């Protein structure tokens, strides 16, 4: 009898500019194309894994390849939300204004390296309006229900301390933004907020960064750049919106020693961690309760795709795919979102007319989510017929 360990890995892959889920990636586990469930919401789920360390490779046209290592434990689902870094030939970003920044370290191109960009223009128009509690997955800002501020990492600076968090959605019923993990410490209003982008350079030492006008004031953008213990500062000119120029090329040299990290807020709560735990304690056999995953709006559709359908076109002659490979791109357009599932023009996120306000349902309110076949989310224990 085969032993089932009920350990799982789930990935939500996001286009950092459009904020849309990426549905056409290939995800390899320890170098192999093993079976997984792909959701139109962007989730890639590996279930019934043996508890151990895994190496994950993510490959997607228009984005840089990623290699990540994760430890998976029995009776646990590890959920990872990430923004994929653009490749220079990404056709979508070529149509938008963007920076191409060559990163050098001590005069030599930083090839295939990790690099962090922090926008140092204070976002004084975004204010924390309530104290954010430690070990909670929520935060309140004065700007409500704005998708352009989601799927983004931030640094919050106040009183000589710095805390980071990642916003992945918005609870429209309770008017707060959702964090991918509980805050390590409480945050008080009155601090400064800085967006952060953790990117990778390509083989030429170049990174692609879209012009995020929702964060930029005027026509200048000041960045701090960090990699391998070194840092630099740079100021870039941002063209007018109606300017036909799409590309801003720049270069920075990491020559200064990076300052030591600022301390985090020291206050810690006394209570135990009551944050969300994405575990599968109530799953039997190979079933997986996807309601335990963080939501990705109401466009979540139970769409099982065989692993063979994820292979790139050049490999399809080596497999037998009953569905003939990945569905055509146009088949992903009608995902329960306005305009056929496409993003509205930039700057029109505030009043998006989407199901339930277009925002994520509050945690634990999946029972009324619209699912395929006009049905509801199956009760726990009724996933036996999932094609995995």
C-alpha positions in Angstrom: 0.0 0.0 0.0 1.4 3.4 -1.0 2.0 5.9 1.8 0.5 9.3 1.2 2.3 12.1 3.0 -0.2 14.9 2.3 2.7 17.4 1.7 2.1 20.0 -1.0 3.7 22.9 -2.8 1.6 25.7 -4.3 2.8 28.6 -6.4 1.0 31.7 -7.5 3.0 33.4 -10.4 2.2 37.1 -11.1 3.1 39.5 -13.8 4.4 42.5 -11.8 3.1 45.1 -14.2 -0.4 43.9 -15.2 -0.9 42.2 -11.8 -2.4 39.3 -13.7 -1.7 35.6 -12.9 0.7 33.8 -15.3 -0.9 30.7 -16.6 1.6 29.4 -19.2 4.7 28.7 -17.1 6.5 25.3 -16.9 7.3 24.3 -13.3 9.8 21.5 -12.8 10.3 19.7 -9.5 13.8 18.4 -9.0 14.4 18.8 -12.7 11.4 16.7 -13.7 8.0 17.4 -15.1 5.9 15.6 -12.5 2.1 15.8 -12.2 0.6 19.0 -10.8 -2.7 20.8 -10.9 -2.8 24.1 -12.6 -5.5 26.7 -11.8 -6.6 29.5 -14.1 -6.2 31.7 -11.0 -2.4 31.2 -11.4 -1.8 28.5 -8.8 0.4 25.5 -9.7 -0.1 22.8 -7.0 2.1 19.8 -6.4 0.4 17.4 -4.0 1.3 14.1 -2.2 5.0 15.0 -2.1 7.5 13.1 0.0 8.8 15.4 2.9 12.2 16.7 1.9 14.0 19.6 0.2 13.0 20.3 -3.4 14.5 22.3 -6.2 11.9 24.1 -8.3 12.6 25.5 -11.8 10.2 28.0 -13.3 10.3 28.6 -17.0 8.1 31.0 -19.0 8.4 32.8 -22.3 9.0 36.5 -21.8 10.4 36.0 -18.2 13.7 35.1 -16.8 14.1 31.5 -15.6 14.1 31.0 -11.9 15.5 28.3 -9.6 14.3 28.0 -6.0 14.9 25.6 -3.2 12.1 24.7 -0.7 11.7 22.4 2.3 8.4 20.5 2.4 7.2 18.9 5.6 4.5 16.2 6.0 0.9 17.4 6.5 1.8 20.9 5.2 1.1 23.0 2.1 3.8 25.5 1.5 2.4 28.4 -0.5 4.6 30.8 -2.5 3.5 34.0 -4.2 6.0 35.6 -6.5 6.4 38.2 -9.2 8.4 36.9 -12.2 11.2 39.1 -13.5 10.8 40.2 -17.1 13.1 39.2 -19.9 14.2 41.8 -22.4 12.2 40.2 -25.2 8.9 40.2 -23.3 6.4 41.3 -26.0 4.0 42.9 -23.5 6.5 45.0 -21.7 8.0 46.2 -24.9 4.7 48.0 -25.6 4.9 49.9 -22.3 7.3 52.5 -20.9 10.1 50.7 -19.0 13.6 50.9 -17.7 16.5 48.8 -19.0 19.1 49.1 -16.3 22.6 47.6 -16.6 23.9 46.7 -13.1 27.7 46.6 -12.6 29.5 45.6 -9.4 32.9 47.3 -9.0 32.9 48.0 -12.8 32.0 44.5 -13.9 28.5 43.4 -15.1 26.5 41.6 -12.5 25.4 38.6 -14.6 22.5 36.3 -13.6 22.6 37.9 -10.1 19.9 38.8 -7.5 19.4 42.6 -7.2 17.0 44.7 -5.2 15.5 48.0 -6.3 13.9 50.2 -3.6 12.1 53.4 -4.8 13.2 56.1 -2.4 10.5 58.7 -3.2 8.3 58.8 -0.1 4.8 57.6 -1.0 3.3 60.3 1.3 -0.1 59.9 -0.5 -0.4 56.4 0.9 -1.0 56.4 4.7 -1.4 53.7 7.3 -4.6 54.8 9.0 -4.8 52.2 11.7 -2.1 50.4 13.8 -1.3 47.1 12.1 -1.3 44.2 14.6 1.6 41.8 14.8 0.9 38.2 13.6 -2.1 39.4 11.5 -2.4 39.3 7.8 -4.1 42.6 7.3 -3.2 46.3 6.9 -5.3 49.5 6.5 -4.4 52.3 4.1 -6.2 55.5 3.2 -6.5 54.4 -0.4 -9.0 51.6 -0.6 -9.7 48.8 -3.1 -6.8 49.7 -5.5 -5.4 46.7 -7.4 -2.4 48.6 -8.7 -1.0 48.6 -5.1 -1.4 44.8 -4.7 1.1 42.0 -5.6 3.8 44.3 -4.4 6.5 44.2 -1.7 7.0 47.2 0.6 9.3 48.5 3.2 7.7 50.5 6.1 10.1 52.9 7.9 9.2 54.5 11.2 11.3 55.7 14.2 14.5 54.1 13.0 13.0 50.7 12.3 12.1 49.0 9.0 9.6 46.2 8.3 8.8 44.5 5.1 5.6 42.9 3.9 4.0 41.8 0.6 0.4 42.8 -0.3 -1.4 40.2 -2.4 -5.1 41.3 -2.4 -7.9 43.3 -0.8 -10.8 42.4 1.4 -13.6 44.6 0.1 -16.0 43.6 2.9 -13.6 44.7 5.7 -11.7 47.4 3.8 -8.2 46.2 4.4 -5.3 44.9 2.3 -4.2 41.2 2.6 -0.7 40.2 3.4 0.9 36.9 2.2 2.2 36.2 5.7 1.6 37.6 9.2 3.4 40.7 10.3 6.4 40.0 12.5 5.7 43.0 14.6 3.0 45.7 15.0 3.2 48.9 12.9 2.0 52.4 13.9 0.8 55.1 11.6 3.1 58.0 10.7 5.9 56.0 8.8 7.1 56.1 5.2 6.3 53.4 2.7 8.8 52.4 -0.1 8.1 49.8 -2.9 10.6 47.1 -3.4 11.4 44.9 -6.4 13.5 41.8 -6.0 14.8 41.1 -9.5 17.4 39.1 -11.3 19.9 40.4 -14.0 20.2 38.5 -17.2 23.4 37.1 -18.8 24.3 40.7 -19.7 23.8 42.1 -16.3 20.5 43.8 -17.3 17.2 44.1 -15.5 13.8 45.2 -16.9 11.7 47.4 -14.6 8.3 48.9 -15.8 7.5 52.5 -15.1 5.1 52.2 -12.2 3.3 55.6 -12.4 1.1 54.8 -9.4 4.3 55.1 -7.2 6.1 57.9 -9.0 5.8 61.6 -8.4 6.6 64.0 -11.2 9.2 62.9 -13.8 12.0 61.7 -11.6 12.5 58.4 -9.8 15.1 57.8 -7.1 16.3 54.3 -6.5 18.6 52.5 -4.1 20.1 49.4 -5.6 21.4 46.5 -3.6 23.3 43.3 -4.5 26.0 41.1 -2.9 26.6 43.4 0.0 27.1 46.5 -2.2 24.7 49.4 -3.1 24.3 52.4 -5.2 21.9 55.3 -5.7 20.5 56.4 -9.0 18.0 59.0 -10.3 16.1 58.3 -13.5 14.0 60.6 -15.7 10.5 59.4 -16.5 9.0 60.5 -19.8 5.6 62.0 -20.1 2.7 59.6 -20.5 1.9 60.8 -24.0 5.6 60.6 -25.0 6.1 57.9 -27.7 9.5 56.9 -26.2 9.1 53.4 -24.6 12.6 52.7 -23.4 14.7 54.4 -20.8 18.2 52.9 -20.7 20.4 53.5 -17.6 23.4 52.1 -15.8 24.4 51.8 -12.2 27.6 50.6 -10.5 27.5 49.0 -7.1 30.6 50.3 -5.4 29.5 51.3 -1.9 29.2 48.9 1.0 25.5 48.3 1.8 24.6 49.7 5.2 23.6 47.2 7.8 19.9 46.5 7.9 17.8 48.6 10.2 16.3 46.9 13.2 12.7 45.7 12.9 10.0 47.1 15.2 10.7 45.5 18.6 7.2 45.2 20.0 6.0 41.6 20.0 2.5 40.4 21.0 2.1 37.9 23.8 -0.5 35.7 22.2 0.4 32.7 20.1 0.4 33.0 16.3 -3.1 32.7 15.1 -2.3 33.6 11.4 -3.5 31.4 8.6 -1.8 28.0 8.3 -2.0 26.5 4.9 -2.1 22.8 6.0 -4.0 19.8 4.8 -5.0 18.2 8.1 -8.4 17.3 6.8 -7.4 15.8 3.4 -7.6 12.1 2.8 -5.6 10.2 0.3 -4.5 12.3 -2.7 -7.3 14.9 -2.4 -6.3 18.5 -1.8 -8.5 21.2 -0.3 -7.7 24.2 -2.5 -9.8 26.4 -0.3 -6.8 26.4 2.1 -4.8 28.4 -0.4 -4.8 32.2 -0.3 -7.6 33.4 -2.7 -6.9 35.1 -6.0 -10.1 37.0 -6.5 -13.3 35.4 -7.7 -11.9 34.4 -11.0 -10.7 31.1 -9.4 -11.9 28.3 -11.6 -11.4 24.6 -11.0 -9.4 23.9 -14.2 -7.3 20.8 -14.1 -4.7 20.7 -16.8 -2.5 17.6 -17.4 1.2 18.1 -16.8 1.9 17.1 -20.4 0.0 20.2 -21.5 2.5 22.4 -19.8 5.4 21.4 -22.0 6.7 24.1 -24.5 5.8 23.7 -28.1 9.1 22.3 -29.1 8.5 19.4 -26.8 5.0 18.5 -27.7 6.1 15.9 -30.3 7.6 13.9 -27.4 4.4 13.5 -25.4 0.8 12.3 -25.8 -1.4 15.1 -24.7 -5.0 14.3 -24.7 -5.9 17.9 -24.8 -3.5 18.8 -27.5 -1.2 21.0 -25.3 -1.8 24.3 -23.7 -5.2 25.9 -24.6 -4.9 28.8 -27.0 -4.2 32.1 -25.3 -7.7 33.4 -26.2 -9.3 30.6 -24.1 -8.0 32.3 -20.9 -9.7 35.6 -21.6 -13.1 34.9 -20.0 -12.0 34.3 -16.4 -14.9 36.1 -14.7 -13.2 39.5 -15.0 -14.3 42.7 -16.9 -13.3 43.3 -20.5 -13.0 39.5 -21.1 -10.6 39.0 -18.3 -8.1 41.6 -19.5 -6.7 44.4 -17.3 -8.2 47.8 -17.6 -5.9 50.7 -18.8 -3.3 51.7 -16.2 -4.8 54.2 -13.6 -8.3 52.8 -13.8 -8.1 50.3 -11.0 -9.9 52.3 -8.4 -13.4 51.6 -9.6 -13.0 48.3 -11.3 -16.4 46.6 -11.8 -15.6 43.0 -11.0 -17.5 40.3 -9.2 -17.9 41.1 -5.6 -16.2 44.4 -6.3 -13.4 42.5 -8.0 -11.6 41.9 -4.7 -10.7 38.8 -2.9 -13.4 37.3 -0.7 -12.6 37.5 3.0 -10.7 34.6 4.4 -13.0 31.7 5.1 -15.8 32.9 2.8 -15.2 30.6 -0.1 -18.5 28.8 0.2 -20.3 31.2 -2.0 -17.7 31.5 -4.7 -19.0 30.9 -8.2 -17.4 27.7 -9.6 -17.7 25.9 -12.9 -20.9 24.0 -13.8 -22.8 26.5 -11.7 -21.9 24.7 -8.5 -20.3 25.6 -5.3 -16.9 24.7 -3.9 -17.2 20.9 -3.1 -17.3 20.1 0.6 -14.2 18.7 2.1 -13.5 15.2 1.2 -15.2 15.3 -2.2 -12.2 16.0 -4.3 -11.7 12.3 -5.2 -12.4 12.9 -8.9 -9.8 15.6 -9.4 -7.5 14.9 -12.3 -4.0 15.2 -10.7 
